[in-house]
Amino acid sequence: MKNKINIKIKMFTKFKNFLPADALDGKANISVDEGSTLEDLKNLLGIGTSDFDGLVIDGTNWEIENSQVLKDGDTYSFFAAVAGG
């Protein structure tokens, strides 16, 4: 049996639909297997690989790398692309 880690997820705009049923105000706490990657998280939540364009981890913008290993206690915030003109 794998150890679990706890992470927080925040979803904005259209991504709120991907949150677990017990989420409040666009936020949820979830447990995942230790060693899980960003791709594993997206699959767990049902987010397609091209569905989002922005990722913030604990307040810092990150390039989206599906192989990135999730860290216990981190907050992952998902954003859609914003276009301006």
NUNU-665043 format. One line per 2 residues: for each residue x, y, z of N, C-alpha, C. Coordinates in steps of 0.05 Angstrom, whole numbers, plus 32768, in hexadecimal, padded with zeros to 4 digits. Example, Ala and Ser with C-alpha at 12.3 -4.5 7.8 and 13.67 -1.06 7.14 Angstrom:
2
8108 7F8E 809C 80F6 7FA6 809C 8108 7FBE 809C  8101 7FD3 808E 8111 7FEB 808F 8102 8001 809D $
This chain:
85
8011 7FE8 8000 8000 8000 8000 8012 8019 8000  800C 802B 7FEE 801B 8044 7FEC 8014 8058 8002 $
8027 8068 800A 8022 807D 801D 8013 8093 800E  8003 80A2 801D 7FF3 80B8 8011 7FFF 80D3 8019 $
7FFC 80E7 8008 8002 8102 800F 7FE9 8112 800C  7FE8 8129 8019 7FD1 813B 8018 7FD9 8154 8009 $
7FC9 815B 7FF6 7FCD 8174 7FE6 7FB3 8184 7FE6  7FB6 819D 7FDF 7F9F 81AE 7FDB 7F9D 81B5 7FBE $
7F85 81B7 7FB4 7F81 81C0 7F98 7F6D 81D7 7F98  7F73 81EA 7F87 7F62 8201 7F82 7F5C 8202 7F64 $
7F43 8206 7F5E 7F3B 8207 7F42 7F2D 8222 7F3D  7F33 822D 7F26 7F27 8247 7F1E 7F18 8243 7F04 $
7F05 8254 7F00 7EF4 8255 7EE8 7EE9 8239 7EE2  7EEC 8230 7EC9 7EE0 8217 7EC0 7EEA 81FE 7ECF $
7F00 8200 7EDD 7F0C 81E9 7EEB 7EFD 81E2 7F05  7EED 81F3 7F0F 7EDE 81EC 7F27 7ECD 81D3 7F23 $
7EC6 81CE 7F0A 7EB6 81B6 7F04 7EC5 819C 7F0A  7EE0 819D 7F0B 7EF0 8186 7F10 7EF6 8180 7F2D $
7EED 8192 7F3F 7EF1 818E 7F5B 7EE1 8177 7F67  7EEA 816A 7F7C 7EDA 8155 7F89 7EC1 8161 7F94 $
7EAD 8151 7F99 7E93 815A 7FA2 7E94 8168 7FBD  7EA7 8162 7FCE 7EA9 816F 7FE8 7EB9 8189 7FE8 $
7EC0 8193 7FD1 7ECF 81AC 7FCF 7EBF 81C4 7FD7  7ECC 81D8 7FE2 7EBF 81F1 7FEA 7ECE 8208 7FDE $
7EBF 821B 7FD3 7ECB 8234 7FC8 7EE2 822F 7FB5  7EE0 821B 7FA4 7EF4 8215 7F90 7F0D 8208 7F9B $
7F0C 81FD 7FB4 7F23 81F1 7FC1 7F1C 81D6 7FCC  7F30 81C4 7FCC 7F2C 81A9 7FD7 7F47 819F 7FE2 $
7F45 818F 7FF6 7F5C 8180 8001 7F59 8163 7FF8  7F6E 8158 7FEC 7F6C 813C 7FE3 7F85 812D 7FEB $
7F82 8113 7FEC 7F99 8101 7FF1 7F9F 80F2 7FD8  7FB9 80F0 7FD2 7FC2 80E1 7FBA 7FDA 80D0 7FC3 $
7FE0 80BC 7FB2 7FF6 80AA 7FB8 8010 80BA 7FB7  8022 80B5 7FCA 803D 80C1 7FCA 804A 80B9 7FAF $
8057 80CD 7FA3 8064 80C8 7F89 8052 80CF 7F71  8039 80D7 7F77 8026 80DE 7F61 8031 80F7 7F53 $
802B 80F9 7F39 8034 810F 7F29 801D 8122 7F23  8023 8138 7F16 800F 814B 7F0D 7FFC 813D 7EF9 $
8007 812C 7EE8 7FF6 811D 7ED6 7FE3 810B 7EE4  7FED 80FD 7EF9 7FDB 80EC 7F0A 7FC4 80FD 7F16 $
7FCB 8115 7F20 7FB6 8126 7F2B 7FA2 812E 7F17  7FAB 8136 7EFF 7F98 813E 7EEA 7F86 8127 7EE2 $
7F91 810F 7EE1 7F81 80F7 7EDA 7F6D 80F2 7EF0  7F75 80F4 7F09 7F63 80F0 7F20 7F4C 8103 7F1F $
7F51 811C 7F18 7F3C 8131 7F17 7F2D 8131 7EFD  7F37 8123 7EE9 7F29 8123 7ECF 7F30 813B 7EBD $
7F46 8148 7EC2 7F4F 815F 7EB2 7F5F 8155 7E9B  7F58 815C 7E83 7F67 8154 7E6B 7F82 8162 7E6A $
7F94 8157 7E5A 7FAF 8162 7E59 7FB0 817E 7E4E  7F9D 8185 7E3D 7F9F 81A0 7E31 7F89 81B3 7E3C $
7F7C 81AB 7E52 7F66 81BB 7E5C 7F6E 81D4 7E6C  7F86 81D4 7E76 7F8E 81EC 7E86 7FA9 81F6 7E7D $
7FAD 8210 7E82 7FC5 821D 7E79 7FD6 8228 7E8F  7FCC 822A 7EA7 7FDB 8236 7EBD 7FDB 8224 7ED5 $
7FF1 8223 7EE3 7FF3 8214 7EFC 8004 8224 7F0F  7FF9 8227 7F27 8007 8235 7F3C 800A 8221 7F53 $
8022 821E 7F5D 8027 820C 7F74 8031 821D 7F8B  8022 821D 7FA0 8028 822D 7FB8 8030 824A 7FB1 $
8020 8256 7F9F 8023 8272 7F99 8038 8278 7F83  8045 8264 7F78 8059 8269 7F63 8050 825D 7F49 $
8052 826C 7F33 804B 8262 7F19 805F 824D 7F10  8055 8238 7F04 8066 8221 7EFB 805F 821B 7EDE $
8073 8211 7ED0 806E 8206 7EB6 8060 81EB 7EBB  804E 81E4 7EA9 803F 81CB 7EAD 8051 81B4 7EA4 $
8059 81A4 7EB7 8068 818C 7EB2 805A 8174 7EBE  804E 8163 7EAD 803E 814D 7EB7 804D 813A 7EC9 $
8068 8139 7EC6 8078 8126 7ED6 807F 8131 7EF1  8077 8149 7EF7 807E 8155 7F11 8070 8146 7F27 $
8080 813E 7F3B 8076 812F 7F52 8069 8142 7F66  8051 813B 7F6F 8042 814B 7F82 804F 8149 7F9D $
804E 815F 7FAD 805A 8160 7FC7 8045 8164 7FDD  8049 8155 7FF2 8037 8156 8009 8033 8173 8013 $
801A 817C 8016 8014 8196 8021 8013 81AC 800C  801B 81A7 7FF4 801B 81BC 7FDF 7FFF 81C2 7FD6 $
7FFB 81DB 7FCC 7FE1 81E3 7FC0 7FE5 81E6 7FA3  7FD5 81D9 7F93 7FD6 81DA 7F76 7FBD 81E9 7F6C $
7FC2 81FF 7F5E 7FAC 8210 7F53 7FAC 820F 7F35  7F95 8209 7F29 7F93 8205 7F0C 7F84 821D 7F00 $
7F8E 8227 7EEA 7F83 823E 7EDC 7F7F 8239 7EBF  7F6B 8245 7EB3 7F67 8245 7E96 7F77 825C 7E8A $
7F7D 825A 7E71 7F8B 8270 7E63 7F79 8288 7E62  7F85 829F 7E65 7F76 82B8 7E63 7F81 82C8 7E4C $
7F6F 82D0 7E3A 7F78 82DF 7E23 7F6F 82FC 7E26  7F7F 830E 7E1D 7F77 832A 7E1F 7F7B 8338 7E04 $
7F73 8350 7E03 7F77 835D 7DEA 7F75 837A 7DEB $
